[in-house]
Amino acid sequence: MKPNILLVTADQWRGDCLSAVGHPTVQTPNVDALAAEGVLFRRHFAAASPCSPARAAIYTGLLQMNNRVCTNGSPLDRRFDNLALAARRTGYDPTLFGYTDVSLDPRGVDIHDPQSTSYEGVLPGFTVRQSLPEHEKQWLSWLRARGHADALDRAVHIPDVMTHPDATSAPPQYSKDETQTAFMAGEFLRWQSEQDAPWFAHVSFLRPHPPFGVPEPYNTMFAPSEGPAYARAPSRIEEAQIHPLVAFGMANQKKSSFIYGAEGPVSDWSEADIDIIRAVYYGMIAEVDAQLGRIFDTLRERGDWNNTIVVFTSDHGEMMGDHWAFGKGGFHDGSYHVPLVIRDPSATARGVQVDAFTSAVDLMPTLCARLGVTPANHVDGRSLLPFLDAETPANWRDAAFWEFDFRDIEHGQQESHFGLPSNACNLAVVRDEAFKYVHFAGLPPLLFDLAGDPTELRNLAEEPAYLRTRLDYAERLLSLRARHLDQTLAYTTLTEQGPLTAPRGV
């Protein structure tokens, strides 16, 4: 029987924030239960950040070097295949709840079309049942229908008790049953109850993305004193000295990016403020986990659970105080290590945790392989299906790789600050168990000994004793990029019998 597909993304969820992997504070019983029925990938990494680049990798199976979605607002070239189009070719009507943050190719959109003015377009191939862009107007109107007459704009996130919003555990102006997550879960379940044929749904939750705030009981579920030690230098000054990009990021982060209506720079937040925000972030994760449980329980009650493939992941991570930073970007693991759980009723692995390095670009080829459809162009990822039967594919990767492009096409702030052209404002990371090497196109490189310096505070790139190691990792990075140049037609040759396509190796 053709399976149902449920692809869930929770925006900005760190990969270590699961009780199933031993987090000392966060409790995620519903994701843990999902993992007990399937496979949890412990070393899963986003391929890029922020949202649009991260999601482009998930949807296309292509690394940033090939899909070229560099920032929020970078168009996705319409020639690329994606998982929604591929699913449509197998008879599904892929349906979206939330957002995909895709900037549509302007070459196919009239200049006066509103789609050409926003990075919050919809990935081609999806039917939209319920959208939820950044302005959240659909959710706000739902709140008003529930009696929140003042839910006119995003100020609803500001607690009633506060005149000047800032770091706080005070609850916002809506209840645990009225969050964006609850709204989207309800819309999905209502749609799912209407289906009389196998379905494909992408539920794209906003949370735990900022603004950081969550209703009772989640706002005080975790104490600010709880949580692991932060990975950071003893002071902001010492942290900023590690690299020019770190210093730039620390100097330019605004509170308003993380607390709705807050004013001033993030550097004004004390250590106690950071602790409060982290506890709220943990509560936001618990709130999403509870709504996932609501979805899973309802699918069981309706008899669909045993024919539904569930993929749970995030687009990118969240620094959450590590290295004195919030948000995502740069080169640290906190921004790129994300959860991935796949539960396929037809697979044999149950409760398996995989330590191999996996990537966001693996999801597109995995779903294509499961649905028996071939991507219409080259992809950089590989199918994870063997892991679902407790097998490790031959010649699997031994390192994680990701990219971050920090250009600013609209304002040129980064270009002006660093004195670089836009195409030099980027970095690439190769990271295995021993070392992390960060190559910048226009700034000095970084090398960290992850065994001796897991918090990444000592840059070894210029130390004579590590020059051989730096060269080794630079060569690995160069080889990786050479192997992943677009292969769409590279495996094809014209012969006397016509075109021959013969991929050699993986």
Backbone torsions as a table, in degrees:
resi	resn	phi	psi	omega
1	MET	NA	135.7	180.0
2	LYS	-61.4	129.5	-175.0
3	PRO	-81.4	157.4	165.2
4	ASN	-80.4	150.4	178.3
5	ILE	-121.9	124.7	174.8
6	LEU	-121.7	106.7	177.6
7	LEU	-102.0	114.8	-178.8
8	VAL	-113.8	127.0	170.5
9	THR	-117.5	133.7	173.8
10	ALA	-112.4	117.3	-169.1
11	ASP	-70.2	125.5	170.6
12	GLN	73.3	37.3	-179.7
13	TRP	-98.3	117.4	179.9
14	ARG	-65.4	145.3	-178.6
15	GLY	-70.0	-22.4	179.0
16	ASP	-86.9	-6.1	-174.8
17	CYS	-91.3	61.5	174.2
18	LEU	-138.4	133.8	175.7
19	SER	-67.5	-23.6	179.9
20	ALA	-65.5	-23.2	178.6
21	VAL	-103.3	8.9	172.3
22	GLY	94.4	21.0	176.8
23	HIS	-61.6	134.6	-173.9
24	PRO	-74.3	-10.8	-174.7
25	THR	-124.2	-54.0	-173.4
26	VAL	-64.4	139.7	175.4
27	GLN	-118.9	121.4	-177.8
28	THR	-130.1	66.8	-172.6
29	PRO	-60.8	-32.2	-176.2
30	ASN	-79.0	-38.8	172.8
31	VAL	-67.1	-37.7	177.1
32	ASP	-60.0	-42.7	-179.8
33	ALA	-65.9	-37.2	176.1
34	LEU	-62.3	-43.7	179.3
35	ALA	-63.2	-33.4	179.4
36	ALA	-66.5	-21.5	178.1
37	GLU	-99.4	-0.7	-176.5
38	GLY	-148.6	-135.9	-174.9
39	VAL	-128.8	131.6	176.3
40	LEU	-108.1	127.7	-179.0
41	PHE	-100.3	108.0	-171.4
42	ARG	-76.1	-24.7	-178.1
43	ARG	-119.8	60.0	179.8
44	HIS	-100.8	133.4	-174.2
45	PHE	-129.0	140.2	169.0
46	ALA	-62.3	154.8	179.8
47	ALA	-92.7	-14.2	-178.5
48	ALA	-168.2	174.6	171.2
49	SER	-152.3	162.9	0.9
50	PRO	-79.9	-137.7	-165.5
51	CYS	-60.4	-55.6	-175.4
52	SER	-61.1	-48.7	177.0
53	PRO	-61.7	-39.2	-179.9
54	ALA	-64.1	-43.6	-178.0
55	ARG	-73.3	-33.1	177.1
56	ALA	-58.7	-38.0	178.4
57	ALA	-67.0	-42.0	177.9
58	ILE	-60.8	-47.9	-170.8
59	TYR	-76.2	-30.7	-176.0
60	THR	-103.2	-18.9	-173.8
61	GLY	73.4	14.2	-178.0
62	LEU	-112.2	139.7	173.1
63	LEU	-68.0	160.8	-179.7
64	GLN	-58.0	-34.3	179.8
65	MET	-61.0	-18.7	179.4
66	ASN	-110.7	-39.3	179.7
67	ASN	-80.3	-22.1	173.6
68	ARG	62.2	25.4	169.0
69	VAL	-85.6	101.2	-169.5
70	CYS	-91.1	-36.3	-177.6
71	THR	-144.6	172.6	169.2
72	ASN	-61.9	117.8	-175.8
73	GLY	112.4	-15.4	175.1
74	SER	-72.1	125.7	-177.8
75	PRO	-68.6	145.8	172.0
76	LEU	-89.5	118.4	-178.8
77	ASP	-55.5	127.6	-173.7
78	ARG	-70.2	-8.5	-180.0
79	ARG	-76.2	-15.0	-174.8
80	PHE	-81.0	139.4	170.8
81	ASP	-72.4	162.3	176.1
82	ASN	-150.7	172.0	-172.6
83	LEU	-67.8	-28.6	178.1
84	ALA	-70.9	-43.7	178.0
85	LEU	-64.1	-40.5	179.7
86	ALA	-63.8	-43.8	178.8
87	ALA	-63.8	-36.3	179.0
88	ARG	-63.2	-33.8	179.3
89	ARG	-69.1	-15.2	178.7
90	THR	-100.6	7.2	174.9
91	GLY	102.6	-1.2	176.9
92	TYR	-83.8	158.9	168.9
93	ASP	-112.1	84.5	-175.6
94	PRO	-58.9	126.7	-171.9
95	THR	-121.2	133.3	-172.9
96	LEU	-103.9	137.4	171.2
97	PHE	-126.0	106.0	-178.2
98	GLY	121.3	-116.0	-173.9
99	TYR	-159.5	160.8	175.5
100	THR	-121.7	-10.7	178.8
101	ASP	53.3	49.9	178.7
102	VAL	-107.9	123.9	171.9
103	SER	-85.0	118.9	-175.4
104	LEU	-72.7	149.1	179.8
105	ASP	-58.9	114.7	-175.9
106	PRO	-67.2	-14.8	179.1
107	ARG	-70.5	-14.3	178.1
108	GLY	-112.5	8.9	-176.8
109	VAL	-126.9	133.0	177.6
110	ASP	-63.7	146.4	-177.1
111	ILE	-61.0	-24.6	-179.9
112	HIS	-90.4	-5.9	179.1
113	ASP	-71.6	128.8	179.4
114	PRO	-55.9	-24.2	179.0
115	GLN	-63.5	-20.7	-178.2
116	SER	-84.8	1.4	-176.4
117	THR	-112.0	5.1	-174.0
118	SER	-141.8	146.0	173.8
119	TYR	-85.3	-0.7	-175.7
120	GLU	-97.6	39.0	175.6
121	GLY	-74.3	177.0	-176.9
122	VAL	-106.0	134.3	178.2
123	LEU	-56.7	127.2	177.9
124	PRO	-54.3	135.4	-179.3
125	GLY	110.5	-22.0	-179.4
126	PHE	-88.5	137.8	163.8
127	THR	-89.6	129.9	-177.8
128	VAL	-92.9	117.5	173.0
129	ARG	-92.7	-43.9	178.5
130	GLN	-146.1	112.2	178.3
131	SER	-90.1	159.1	175.0
132	LEU	-151.0	79.0	177.4
133	PRO	-74.7	-177.3	-171.8
134	GLU	-60.8	-32.2	-178.7
135	HIS	-71.3	-17.2	173.5
136	GLU	62.1	23.2	-174.6
137	LYS	-61.6	-34.5	-179.8
138	GLN	-65.2	-41.3	177.7
139	TRP	-69.3	-40.2	180.0
140	LEU	-62.4	-40.9	178.2
141	SER	-66.2	-34.1	175.7
142	TRP	-64.0	-40.9	176.8
143	LEU	-62.6	-42.0	179.8
144	ARG	-62.9	-37.3	178.4
145	ALA	-66.2	-20.8	178.5
146	ARG	-94.0	8.5	175.3
147	GLY	105.7	-0.7	177.8
148	HIS	-87.6	79.4	-175.0
149	ALA	-61.9	-25.9	-178.0
150	ASP	-88.6	3.7	179.9
151	ALA	-79.8	66.1	-175.9
152	LEU	-94.2	-23.1	179.2
153	ASP	-154.2	-172.2	-173.5
154	ARG	-74.1	-1.2	173.3
155	ALA	-62.7	-10.8	176.2
156	VAL	-62.5	-17.5	177.1
157	HIS	-76.2	-16.7	-177.6
158	ILE	-81.3	125.0	179.0
159	PRO	-58.0	144.5	179.2
160	ASP	-58.1	-29.6	-174.4
161	VAL	-78.8	-3.4	-173.3
162	MET	-115.2	133.7	172.5
163	THR	-91.7	-40.0	178.7
164	HIS	-118.5	100.0	-174.2
165	PRO	-63.2	142.5	177.3
166	ASP	-161.2	-165.2	-179.1
167	ALA	-59.7	119.7	-177.1
168	THR	-160.7	155.3	172.4
169	SER	-101.6	4.6	178.2
170	ALA	-62.3	140.3	-175.5
171	PRO	-74.4	152.5	174.9
172	PRO	-73.4	-170.8	-171.7
173	GLN	-90.3	22.4	178.4
174	TYR	-139.8	159.9	-173.7
175	SER	-92.5	175.9	-179.9
176	LYS	-64.0	-22.8	178.7
177	ASP	-91.2	4.7	-175.9
178	GLU	-126.3	16.6	178.6
179	THR	-71.9	166.7	174.1
180	GLN	-59.3	-35.3	180.0
181	THR	-65.7	-44.7	178.8
182	ALA	-63.7	-41.4	177.5
183	PHE	-58.8	-48.3	-176.5
184	MET	-70.2	-38.8	177.5
185	ALA	-60.9	-42.9	179.0
186	GLY	-64.2	-40.6	178.9
187	GLU	-65.1	-39.9	176.5
188	PHE	-63.3	-46.4	-176.7
189	LEU	-66.0	-33.8	177.3
190	ARG	-65.8	-43.4	178.2
191	TRP	-64.5	-43.1	-177.2
192	GLN	-62.1	-33.1	179.6
193	SER	-67.9	-16.2	-179.0
194	GLU	-89.3	-10.6	-171.1
195	GLN	-81.4	136.6	176.2
196	ASP	-124.7	18.4	177.2
197	ALA	-147.8	162.1	178.6
198	PRO	-53.8	139.4	-172.7
199	TRP	-126.0	160.5	176.5
200	PHE	-130.7	115.8	-179.4
201	ALA	-125.2	137.7	171.9
202	HIS	-113.3	109.9	178.1
203	VAL	-100.9	110.8	-174.3
204	SER	-108.3	93.7	-178.4
205	PHE	-76.3	141.2	176.7
206	LEU	-72.9	-39.8	-174.4
207	ARG	-81.3	151.2	9.9
208	PRO	-90.5	34.1	173.6
209	HIS	-62.3	148.1	175.3
210	PRO	-58.5	161.0	9.1
211	PRO	-74.7	140.8	-176.1
212	PHE	-77.8	109.5	178.7
213	GLY	-177.5	144.9	-176.3
214	VAL	-153.5	145.4	-178.2
215	PRO	-71.0	170.8	171.8
216	GLU	-65.6	146.8	2.5
217	PRO	-89.8	1.9	-171.7
218	TYR	-70.7	-25.1	-176.6
219	ASN	-65.6	-26.8	179.4
220	THR	-121.2	17.4	-178.7
221	MET	-65.4	-30.6	-178.8
222	PHE	-124.1	135.6	-178.9
223	ALA	-80.1	145.9	178.1
224	PRO	-57.4	-24.6	-179.6
225	SER	-78.3	-12.6	-179.0
226	GLU	-84.5	154.5	176.2
227	GLY	122.7	157.6	-179.3
228	PRO	-71.7	166.7	176.7
229	ALA	-62.6	143.0	177.4
230	TYR	-72.5	145.9	173.0
231	ALA	-89.7	96.1	-177.1
232	ARG	-165.0	163.3	175.7
233	ALA	-71.4	163.1	-179.2
234	PRO	-60.2	-26.2	-179.2
235	SER	-142.9	162.0	176.7
236	ARG	-63.6	-36.3	-179.9
237	ILE	-61.5	-45.7	-179.9
238	GLU	-66.6	-37.1	178.5
239	GLU	-63.0	-43.8	-176.9
240	ALA	-64.6	-22.2	-178.1
241	GLN	-78.1	-9.7	-176.0
242	ILE	-67.9	-39.1	-178.1
243	HIS	-163.5	148.9	178.9
244	PRO	-57.7	-35.5	179.9
245	LEU	-68.0	-36.6	177.1
246	VAL	-63.5	-45.2	-180.0
247	ALA	-61.8	-41.9	179.6
248	PHE	-63.0	-46.0	-179.2
249	GLY	-62.3	-43.7	-179.0
250	MET	-64.6	-34.7	-178.1
251	ALA	-77.0	-17.1	-171.6
252	ASN	-116.0	3.2	177.5
253	GLN	-78.1	132.5	-178.8
254	LYS	-109.2	142.6	177.8
255	LYS	-57.8	-35.6	-175.8
256	SER	-62.3	-19.4	176.6
257	SER	-72.1	-14.7	-172.6
258	PHE	-125.9	-28.3	176.5
259	ILE	-124.4	117.6	-175.8
260	TYR	-61.0	125.0	177.8
261	GLY	86.2	-5.4	-179.9
262	ALA	-71.4	155.3	-178.6
263	GLU	-126.2	150.3	176.4
264	GLY	100.9	174.2	-179.5
265	PRO	-82.8	152.7	176.7
266	VAL	-58.1	-29.5	-178.6
267	SER	-63.8	-13.3	176.0
268	ASP	-77.9	-16.9	-179.2
269	TRP	-72.0	133.4	177.8
270	SER	-80.2	173.2	175.4
271	GLU	-61.4	-36.1	177.9
272	ALA	-66.0	-38.5	177.1
273	ASP	-62.3	-43.8	179.9
274	ILE	-62.1	-40.7	177.7
275	ASP	-60.1	-42.2	179.3
276	ILE	-62.3	-46.9	-177.9
277	ILE	-63.8	-39.4	179.2
278	ARG	-63.9	-41.0	178.4
279	ALA	-62.9	-37.9	176.8
280	VAL	-66.6	-41.4	177.4
281	TYR	-58.8	-43.0	176.8
282	TYR	-61.0	-39.8	177.3
283	GLY	-64.3	-36.6	177.2
284	MET	-63.6	-39.2	176.6
285	ILE	-63.4	-43.7	178.9
286	ALA	-62.1	-36.4	178.4
287	GLU	-65.0	-44.0	177.5
288	VAL	-64.2	-41.7	179.1
289	ASP	-59.1	-40.1	179.6
290	ALA	-63.5	-39.8	178.8
291	GLN	-71.1	-31.8	172.3
292	LEU	-62.3	-41.6	176.6
293	GLY	-60.7	-39.1	176.6
294	ARG	-59.9	-44.0	179.4
295	ILE	-65.2	-48.8	-176.4
296	PHE	-62.7	-42.8	179.9
297	ASP	-62.8	-39.7	-179.4
298	THR	-68.1	-39.0	177.1
299	LEU	-63.1	-36.0	176.0
300	ARG	-65.7	-46.5	-178.7
301	GLU	-61.1	-33.4	-177.4
302	ARG	-87.4	-2.1	177.1
303	GLY	81.4	14.7	-178.2
304	ASP	-98.0	-13.1	-170.9
305	TRP	-59.4	-42.7	-174.6
306	ASN	-77.0	0.9	173.9
307	ASN	-125.7	25.5	-177.5
308	THR	-122.6	122.8	171.9
309	ILE	-84.9	126.2	179.9
310	VAL	-114.6	126.9	172.9
311	VAL	-117.6	120.6	177.6
312	PHE	-117.8	127.7	179.9
313	THR	-157.3	-172.9	175.0
314	SER	-133.8	159.1	179.5
315	ASP	-75.2	-42.0	179.8
316	HIS	-158.3	177.3	-177.0
317	GLY	-95.9	-156.5	-176.6
318	GLU	-152.0	128.2	-177.1
319	MET	-66.4	-39.2	173.0
320	MET	46.2	54.0	174.3
321	GLY	91.1	-19.7	174.2
322	ASP	-61.8	137.9	-179.2
323	HIS	55.1	30.6	176.9
324	TRP	59.6	28.0	-174.1
325	ALA	-126.5	161.4	170.7
326	PHE	-126.4	167.3	176.8
327	GLY	82.9	-149.9	-174.1
328	LYS	-144.1	157.9	-178.4
329	GLY	131.5	-176.0	179.5
330	GLY	70.4	-140.0	-171.8
331	PHE	-131.7	-3.9	-175.1
332	HIS	-76.0	150.7	-178.8
333	ASP	-57.8	-35.0	-177.4
334	GLY	-54.6	-29.3	-179.9
335	SER	-83.6	-17.7	-169.8
336	TYR	-123.4	-24.5	178.6
337	HIS	-74.6	119.8	-175.4
338	VAL	-132.5	160.4	177.9
339	PRO	-77.1	151.4	168.6
340	LEU	-147.4	122.7	173.3
341	VAL	-129.3	130.6	176.0
342	ILE	-122.8	125.8	178.2
343	ARG	-121.5	110.3	-179.5
344	ASP	-119.2	114.2	-176.7
345	PRO	-58.1	-24.7	-178.2
346	SER	-86.3	-10.2	-179.7
347	ALA	-83.1	165.4	-174.4
348	THR	-99.4	-24.2	-176.7
349	ALA	-74.0	134.1	178.0
350	ARG	-134.7	125.0	177.5
351	GLY	68.9	23.7	-179.2
352	VAL	-88.0	138.5	173.3
353	GLN	-115.4	125.1	-174.2
354	VAL	-100.0	129.8	179.3
355	ASP	-97.3	-6.2	178.6
356	ALA	-65.9	151.1	177.5
357	PHE	-73.1	124.1	176.3
358	THR	-125.4	162.7	-171.3
359	SER	-133.5	155.2	175.5
360	ALA	-55.4	-30.5	-178.8
361	VAL	-70.9	-7.9	178.6
362	ASP	-80.3	-16.0	-174.2
363	LEU	-70.7	-42.8	178.8
364	MET	-58.7	-53.4	179.1
365	PRO	-65.6	-28.0	177.5
366	THR	-65.5	-49.0	-179.8
367	LEU	-67.3	-36.9	177.0
368	CYS	-62.6	-44.6	179.9
369	ALA	-63.0	-40.5	-179.1
370	ARG	-66.8	-33.4	-178.5
371	LEU	-92.1	-3.3	177.3
372	GLY	72.4	34.7	179.7
373	VAL	-124.5	144.6	-179.0
374	THR	-96.8	130.2	175.5
375	PRO	-56.5	145.2	-175.0
376	ALA	-78.5	-7.3	176.2
377	ASN	-146.3	174.2	176.4
378	HIS	-56.6	144.0	170.8
379	VAL	-126.3	153.8	-178.2
380	ASP	-90.6	-21.9	-179.0
381	GLY	-84.3	175.7	177.2
382	ARG	-130.1	153.1	-178.8
383	SER	-65.5	137.7	176.4
384	LEU	-93.9	3.0	-175.4
385	LEU	-55.2	-40.2	178.9
386	PRO	-57.5	-36.4	178.7
387	PHE	-62.0	-29.7	-178.8
388	LEU	-71.9	-13.0	172.8
389	ASP	-112.3	24.8	176.2
390	ALA	62.1	32.8	176.9
391	GLU	-119.4	144.7	175.8
392	THR	-101.3	121.6	-179.9
393	PRO	-60.2	149.3	178.5
394	ALA	-64.1	145.2	174.9
395	ASN	57.5	36.9	179.3
396	TRP	-69.3	152.9	-176.7
397	ARG	-61.3	149.0	-179.0
398	ASP	-112.5	14.9	-179.7
399	ALA	-156.8	160.1	172.6
400	ALA	-94.8	151.2	179.1
401	PHE	-138.9	133.9	172.1
402	TRP	-150.3	167.8	-176.7
403	GLU	-131.7	152.5	174.1
404	PHE	-141.1	122.4	179.0
405	ASP	-107.7	118.8	-174.9
406	PHE	-110.2	26.6	175.6
407	ARG	-66.7	160.7	177.2
408	ASP	-135.5	86.2	-174.9
409	ILE	-64.1	-38.2	-174.7
410	GLU	-72.4	-44.9	-173.2
411	HIS	-113.5	-20.6	179.1
412	GLY	69.3	24.6	-176.6
413	GLN	-64.0	-48.3	-179.1
414	GLN	-67.5	-41.9	179.8
415	GLU	-58.4	-43.5	179.7
416	SER	-68.3	-42.4	-177.3
417	HIS	-62.9	-45.8	-175.5
418	PHE	-91.8	-8.7	-177.1
419	GLY	67.2	39.6	-175.4
420	LEU	-123.6	150.6	168.7
421	PRO	-71.5	161.3	-176.5
422	SER	-56.9	-39.8	-175.3
423	ASN	-75.8	0.7	173.4
424	ALA	-105.2	0.3	180.0
425	CYS	-93.2	68.7	179.6
426	ASN	-156.5	160.4	177.4
427	LEU	-139.5	160.4	174.6
428	ALA	-137.3	142.8	-175.5
429	VAL	-122.1	133.1	164.7
430	VAL	-119.8	128.6	-171.7
431	ARG	-140.7	120.1	175.1
432	ASP	-116.1	-159.1	-177.7
433	GLU	-72.8	-24.1	-172.4
434	ALA	-96.4	-47.4	-173.3
435	PHE	-136.8	158.3	168.5
436	LYS	-122.1	124.7	177.1
437	TYR	-114.2	129.9	-178.8
438	VAL	-119.2	114.9	-180.0
439	HIS	-102.8	126.0	176.8
440	PHE	-105.3	139.6	177.1
441	ALA	-69.0	-30.4	-175.8
442	GLY	-134.0	6.3	-180.0
443	LEU	-129.5	167.7	-177.8
444	PRO	-63.1	149.9	-179.3
445	PRO	-79.3	170.9	176.7
446	LEU	-131.2	145.8	174.4
447	LEU	-141.9	125.6	-179.9
448	PHE	-123.3	136.3	173.0
449	ASP	-85.5	101.6	-172.9
450	LEU	-70.3	-24.3	177.6
451	ALA	-74.9	-45.0	-177.8
452	GLY	-89.5	-18.5	-175.8
453	ASP	-141.0	66.7	-174.2
454	PRO	-64.7	-20.9	178.8
455	THR	-89.0	1.9	172.3
456	GLU	58.7	58.4	-178.5
457	LEU	-111.7	-11.0	-178.1
458	ARG	-122.0	110.2	179.3
459	ASN	-80.3	119.7	-177.4
460	LEU	-99.1	4.1	-170.1
461	ALA	-60.5	-31.8	-177.8
462	GLU	-100.7	2.3	-178.3
463	GLU	-82.5	127.9	-175.3
464	PRO	-53.1	-36.9	-176.7
465	ALA	-67.0	-16.5	-176.0
466	TYR	-114.2	9.1	-179.2
467	LEU	-64.4	-36.1	177.5
468	ARG	-65.1	-41.9	177.9
469	THR	-63.6	-44.0	178.8
470	ARG	-58.9	-44.0	179.6
471	LEU	-64.2	-41.6	179.4
472	ASP	-58.3	-46.6	-177.7
473	TYR	-72.4	-33.4	175.6
474	ALA	-64.5	-38.6	177.7
475	GLU	-68.8	-37.7	176.3
476	ARG	-62.0	-41.8	179.8
477	LEU	-65.0	-42.4	178.8
478	LEU	-63.2	-42.0	179.5
479	SER	-66.4	-39.8	178.8
480	LEU	-61.0	-46.3	-179.9
481	ARG	-65.6	-37.0	179.0
482	ALA	-65.5	-37.8	-179.9
483	ARG	-69.4	-26.4	-174.0
484	HIS	-103.2	11.3	169.9
485	LEU	-58.0	147.9	-174.4
486	ASP	-48.3	119.9	-176.8
487	GLN	-106.0	12.5	-172.5
488	THR	-52.7	-46.5	178.4
489	LEU	-110.5	-2.6	-177.5
490	ALA	-67.7	-25.8	178.0
491	TYR	-88.4	7.2	-177.1
492	THR	-114.4	139.4	174.4
493	THR	-137.4	149.5	178.2
494	LEU	-89.7	124.8	-179.1
495	THR	-119.3	176.0	178.0
496	GLU	-63.4	-23.2	178.5
497	GLN	-92.1	0.7	-179.1
498	GLY	110.7	-173.9	-178.2
499	PRO	-62.4	135.0	176.8
500	LEU	-121.2	124.7	176.3
501	THR	-113.0	121.7	-175.3
502	ALA	-145.3	84.6	175.1
503	PRO	-58.6	134.8	179.4
504	ARG	-113.4	106.8	179.3
505	GLY	83.4	-173.6	-178.4
506	VAL	-129.5	NA	NA
